[in-house]
Amino acid sequence: MEPDVARTGSVTAADVLAAQARLRRYLDVTPLHHAERFGCWLKLENLQRTGSYKVRGALNALLAARERGDHRPVIAASAGNHAQGLAWAAYRLGVQAITVMPKCAPQTKVAGVAHWGATVRLHGDGYDQARAFAVELAAQNGYRLLSAFDDPDVIAGQGTVGLEIAAAMNPDVVLVPIGGGGLAAGVALALKSACLSGAQASRRVRIVGAQVEGVDAMARALRGEPTGAEPAASLADGVRVREPGRLTRMLLAELLDDVVIVREAELRETLVRLALEEHVIAEGAGALALAAGRRVAGRRKCAVVSGGNLDAAVLSRLLAEVRPRPPRRPRRRRREAVAAPAPGLPRILDAGRRPGAVPPPPRTVHRCEEVLPA
């Protein structure tokens, strides 16, 4: 947790509700889309302001700080989406913002930050190096350091995604991508809290996190294994975090039901299928939860498409290289009525029927046949 930002204590369900009240006038509710070929609902945060859920946490943190009388310039380290969310929020509220992004950050995200007037500093080859530089700049200049995930106000803002899911449907499984853990912690806190209505709170919702093979610091931390190793290169650059948050780790240890580790090939195929079959453009981290959903059973699954800021060059290369397997053809059942008396019943009826009596109608037996569409 960043010492300059974190408040005393942890984040609660009441903080998530307060964040929802703050954000209501600035952000619209993102839609749910049923991806029939995947058998899963999608929470389309790629349609959020700046193309990612990150704007929720950044805006809530700035609004909460203004309520507390903190008007310092804000600095943050980010692989791209948190920086864009902070830049947009700072522009709307008239706050000075500085973002430190790794040199490998997608140009789409760098341009998005600069568009909203924030200062962009490129430093390091990954998030952790950018974060160390942001900490140094904050100490030298008296800036307010805003973590991308390990901050109570940020977690509460991300938790409003969970409140919107609960208001729109009654899921039994919600799949969330995990990098530092801010989104997963906020969604889990919102969906497993007593702040929901009676019908929603009575249903037990499973929260399943999704990580990429070799980029699974949170999964290792929750198992009690050492962290700090350099994450592998991945299409999901938004979740490439060496050290998960301490506050998010405590929340997820209590609230998370499972973590699914996805192979890079599965992630690439899912991203291409999303574009071709569902016409949804998602970045690598945005397709991660849906890729994990193939290994999770549930009648009402919902995966969070966390962002859609994908470079056009990366998308074109994936479309040229990845050939996804065709989806299974859907099956439907057709009820065919067949007039057939039950065995043995006509002889008994005939024997007991009076002369001239009208015979009873034959019993109708329904036979179900699986039919493949032509």
C-alpha positions in Angstrom: 0.0 0.0 0.0 1.4 3.4 -0.9 2.0 5.2 2.4 1.2 8.6 1.0 -2.3 7.7 -0.1 -3.5 4.8 2.1 -5.9 5.7 4.9 -6.0 4.0 8.2 -7.9 0.8 8.1 -9.2 -1.3 5.2 -11.8 -0.9 2.6 -15.4 -1.9 3.4 -18.7 -2.4 1.5 -19.8 1.0 2.7 -16.8 2.5 0.8 -18.0 0.8 -2.4 -21.5 2.3 -1.9 -20.0 5.7 -1.3 -17.9 5.4 -4.4 -21.0 4.5 -6.4 -22.7 7.7 -5.2 -19.7 9.8 -6.2 -19.3 8.3 -9.6 -22.9 8.3 -10.7 -22.9 11.8 -12.1 -19.7 11.3 -14.0 -19.8 7.7 -15.4 -22.5 5.7 -17.1 -23.3 2.1 -16.3 -21.5 -0.2 -18.8 -23.7 -2.9 -20.5 -23.9 -6.6 -20.1 -23.6 -8.7 -23.3 -24.5 -12.4 -23.6 -21.7 -14.2 -25.6 -23.8 -17.2 -26.6 -20.9 -19.0 -28.3 -18.9 -18.8 -25.1 -21.9 -19.5 -22.8 -21.0 -16.5 -20.7 -22.2 -12.9 -20.0 -19.7 -10.2 -20.5 -19.4 -7.0 -18.5 -18.2 -4.6 -21.1 -15.8 -2.3 -19.3 -14.0 -1.8 -22.6 -16.8 0.6 -23.3 -16.1 2.6 -20.2 -14.6 6.1 -20.4 -10.9 5.9 -21.6 -11.7 2.2 -22.6 -11.1 0.6 -19.2 -12.6 0.1 -15.7 -9.5 1.9 -14.3 -11.2 5.3 -14.5 -13.6 4.3 -11.7 -10.9 3.9 -9.1 -8.9 7.0 -10.2 -11.9 9.3 -10.3 -13.2 8.0 -6.9 -9.7 8.6 -5.4 -9.6 12.2 -6.6 -13.2 12.9 -5.5 -12.5 11.4 -2.0 -9.3 13.3 -1.7 -11.1 16.6 -2.5 -13.6 15.8 0.2 -10.7 15.4 2.6 -9.2 18.7 1.5 -6.2 17.2 -0.3 -5.5 19.3 -3.5 -1.9 18.3 -4.2 -0.8 17.3 -7.8 -1.2 13.5 -8.3 1.4 11.1 -9.7 0.9 7.5 -10.6 2.7 4.6 -12.3 0.8 2.6 -14.8 1.1 0.3 -17.8 -1.5 2.5 -19.4 -5.1 2.1 -18.3 -4.7 3.6 -14.8 -2.7 6.5 -16.3 -5.5 7.1 -18.8 -8.2 7.0 -16.2 -6.2 9.3 -13.9 -5.6 11.7 -16.8 -9.3 11.9 -17.7 -10.4 12.2 -14.0 -7.8 15.0 -13.4 -9.0 16.8 -16.5 -12.6 16.7 -15.4 -11.8 17.9 -11.8 -9.0 20.4 -12.7 -6.2 18.5 -10.9 -2.6 18.4 -12.1 -1.6 14.8 -12.9 1.7 13.2 -13.8 1.9 9.6 -15.1 5.0 7.4 -15.3 4.6 4.7 -17.9 7.1 1.9 -18.9 8.8 2.4 -22.3 7.0 -0.7 -23.6 3.5 0.8 -23.0 1.3 0.6 -26.0 1.3 3.8 -28.1 -2.5 3.8 -28.0 -2.4 4.2 -24.2 0.4 6.8 -24.2 -1.5 8.9 -26.7 -4.7 8.6 -24.6 -2.9 10.0 -21.5 -1.4 12.9 -23.4 -4.8 13.7 -25.0 -6.3 14.6 -21.6 -3.4 17.0 -20.7 -1.5 14.8 -18.2 2.3 14.9 -18.1 3.7 11.6 -19.4 7.1 10.3 -18.2 8.4 7.1 -19.9 10.7 5.1 -17.6 11.8 1.5 -17.2 10.9 -1.8 -19.0 7.9 -2.7 -16.9 5.4 -1.5 -14.3 7.6 -2.1 -11.3 10.5 0.1 -12.6 8.0 2.8 -13.5 6.5 2.6 -10.0 9.9 3.0 -8.3 10.5 6.1 -10.4 7.1 7.5 -9.5 7.8 7.0 -5.8 11.1 8.9 -6.2 9.4 11.8 -8.0 6.7 12.0 -5.4 9.2 12.2 -2.6 11.2 14.9 -4.3 8.3 17.2 -5.4 5.7 16.6 -2.7 3.2 15.0 -5.1 0.4 12.7 -4.0 1.3 9.1 -5.0 -1.8 7.2 -6.2 -1.4 3.4 -6.5 -2.9 1.7 -9.5 -4.5 -1.0 -7.2 -3.3 -1.0 -3.6 -5.4 1.9 -2.3 -8.8 1.9 -0.4 -10.3 4.6 -2.6 -9.2 2.9 -5.8 -10.4 -0.5 -4.7 -13.8 1.0 -3.7 -14.1 2.6 -7.1 -13.4 -0.6 -8.9 -15.9 -2.4 -6.7 -18.7 -0.5 -8.4 -18.3 -2.9 -11.3 -19.6 -5.6 -9.0 -22.6 -3.5 -7.9 -23.6 -3.0 -11.5 -23.4 -6.7 -12.2 -25.5 -7.5 -9.2 -28.1 -5.0 -10.2 -28.4 -6.4 -13.7 -28.3 -10.2 -13.1 -27.9 -12.9 -10.5 -24.6 -14.6 -11.4 -23.4 -17.8 -9.8 -19.8 -17.2 -11.1 -18.0 -13.9 -11.8 -14.6 -14.1 -13.5 -12.2 -11.2 -13.0 -8.6 -10.6 -14.3 -6.0 -10.1 -11.7 -2.8 -8.1 -11.9 -2.3 -6.2 -8.6 -5.7 -7.2 -7.5 -7.7 -4.0 -7.2 -10.5 -5.0 -9.5 -10.9 -8.5 -8.1 -10.8 -7.2 -4.5 -13.4 -4.5 -5.2 -15.8 -6.8 -7.1 -15.5 -9.6 -4.5 -16.2 -7.1 -1.7 -19.2 -5.7 -3.5 -20.8 -9.1 -4.5 -20.2 -10.8 -1.2 -21.3 -8.0 1.1 -24.6 -7.5 2.9 -25.2 -4.3 1.0 -27.1 -6.2 -1.7 -30.8 -6.7 -1.6 -32.2 -9.8 0.1 -32.6 -11.9 -3.1 -29.1 -11.0 -4.3 -27.5 -11.5 -1.0 -29.1 -14.9 -0.5 -27.3 -16.3 -3.6 -23.8 -17.4 -3.1 -21.6 -15.9 -5.8 -18.2 -17.5 -6.6 -15.5 -15.1 -7.5 -12.8 -16.6 -9.7 -9.6 -14.7 -10.6 -7.7 -15.2 -13.8 -4.0 -14.9 -14.4 -1.6 -15.8 -17.2 1.0 -18.5 -16.9 4.3 -16.8 -15.8 2.4 -13.6 -14.8 0.8 -15.1 -11.6 2.2 -13.2 -8.7 -1.1 -13.0 -6.8 -1.8 -16.7 -7.2 1.7 -17.5 -5.8 1.2 -14.9 -3.0 -2.1 -16.5 -2.0 -0.5 -19.9 -1.9 2.2 -18.5 0.4 5.0 -18.8 -2.2 7.7 -16.2 -2.7 7.0 -13.4 -5.1 9.1 -10.8 -6.8 10.3 -12.7 -9.9 10.2 -10.9 -13.2 6.9 -11.7 -14.9 7.0 -13.3 -18.3 6.3 -11.4 -21.5 2.6 -11.5 -22.2 -0.1 -10.1 -24.4 -1.9 -9.1 -21.2 0.5 -6.3 -20.4 -2.1 -4.7 -18.1 -1.6 -7.5 -15.5 2.2 -7.8 -15.6 2.9 -7.0 -11.9 5.8 -8.4 -10.0 4.5 -7.7 -6.5 0.7 -7.8 -5.9 -0.8 -5.3 -3.5 -0.7 -5.9 0.3 -4.2 -4.7 0.9 -5.6 -6.5 -2.1 -3.9 -9.7 -1.1 -5.5 -9.5 2.4 -9.0 -9.0 0.8 -8.6 -11.7 -1.8 -7.3 -14.2 0.7 -10.6 -13.9 2.5 -13.0 -13.4 -0.5 -11.6 -15.1 -3.6 -12.9 -18.6 -4.3 -10.3 -19.7 -6.9 -7.7 -18.6 -9.4 -7.4 -20.0 -12.9 -4.0 -19.8 -14.7 -4.5 -19.3 -18.5 -1.9 -20.3 -21.1 -0.8 -17.5 -23.5 -2.1 -19.5 -26.5 -5.6 -19.6 -24.9 -5.5 -15.9 -24.3 -4.6 -15.1 -27.9 -7.3 -17.4 -29.2 -9.9 -15.9 -26.9 -9.0 -12.4 -27.9 -9.4 -13.2 -31.7 -12.6 -15.1 -31.1 -14.1 -12.2 -29.2 -13.3 -9.9 -32.2 -14.5 -12.2 -34.9 -17.5 -13.9 -33.2 -18.8 -11.3 -30.7 -17.5 -8.1 -32.4 -15.9 -7.1 -29.1 -12.4 -5.5 -29.2 -10.5 -6.3 -26.0 -6.9 -5.9 -25.0 -5.0 -8.9 -23.6 -6.0 -8.4 -20.0 -9.5 -7.6 -21.1 -9.9 -11.1 -22.7 -8.2 -12.9 -19.8 -11.3 -13.5 -17.6 -13.3 -15.0 -20.5 -10.3 -17.3 -21.4 -10.4 -18.6 -17.9 -14.2 -19.1 -18.1 -13.7 -22.2 -20.3 -12.4 -24.1 -17.3 -15.1 -22.9 -14.8 -18.5 -24.5 -14.6 -21.6 -22.3 -14.0 -25.1 -21.7 -15.4 -24.9 -17.9 -15.1 -21.2 -17.0 -15.7 -20.2 -13.4 -16.0 -16.7 -12.3 -17.2 -15.4 -8.8 -16.8 -13.9 -7.5 -20.1 -11.6 -5.1 -18.2 -10.3 -3.0 -21.2 -10.2 -2.5 -24.9 -7.1 -0.3 -25.5 -5.4 -2.6 -28.0 -2.9 -1.3 -30.6 -4.2 -1.7 -34.1 -0.9 -3.3 -35.2 -1.2 -6.0 -32.4 -4.7 -6.7 -33.4 -3.9 -7.1 -37.1 -1.0 -9.4 -36.3 -3.2 -11.6 -34.1 -5.8 -11.8 -36.8 -3.2 -12.9 -39.3 -1.4 -15.4 -37.0 -4.1 -17.0 -34.8 -6.6 -19.4 -36.4 -9.1 -20.2 -33.7 -10.8 -23.6 -33.6 -14.4 -23.5 -34.8 -16.9 -23.4 -31.9 -19.1 -26.5 -31.3 -22.2 -26.5 -33.3 -25.2 -25.7 -31.1 -27.7 -28.4 -30.3 -31.4 -27.9 -29.8 -34.1 -30.3 -28.7 -37.3 -30.8 -30.7 -40.4 -32.3 -29.1 -42.2 -34.7 -31.5 -45.7 -35.9 -30.6 -46.2 -39.6 -31.3 -49.7 -41.2 -30.8 -48.8 -44.4 -29.0 -50.9 -46.1 -26.4 -49.0 -47.3 -23.3 -48.0 -51.0 -23.4 -50.7 -53.3 -21.9 -53.2 -50.5 -21.3 -55.5 -51.0 -24.4 -56.3 -54.6 -23.5 -57.4 -53.7 -20.1 -59.5 -50.8 -21.4 -61.1 -53.0 -24.1 -62.0 -55.8 -21.7 -63.8 -53.4 -19.3 -65.5 -51.3 -21.9 -69.3 -51.5 -22.3 -70.7 -52.2 -25.8 -71.2 -49.0 -27.7 -69.0 -47.0 -25.4 -66.6 -44.4 -27.0 -63.0 -45.6 -26.7 -60.7 -43.3 -24.7 -58.2 -41.2 -26.7 -54.8 -42.7 -27.1 -52.1 -41.5 -24.7 -49.6 -39.1 -26.3 -45.9 -40.0 -25.7 -43.4 -37.2 -26.3 -40.1 -38.4 -27.7 -37.1 -36.0 -27.6 -34.6 -36.1 -30.4 -31.4 -34.2 -30.8 -31.4 -32.4 -34.1 -28.4 -30.7 -35.6 -29.3 -27.6 -37.7 -28.8 -27.9 -41.4 
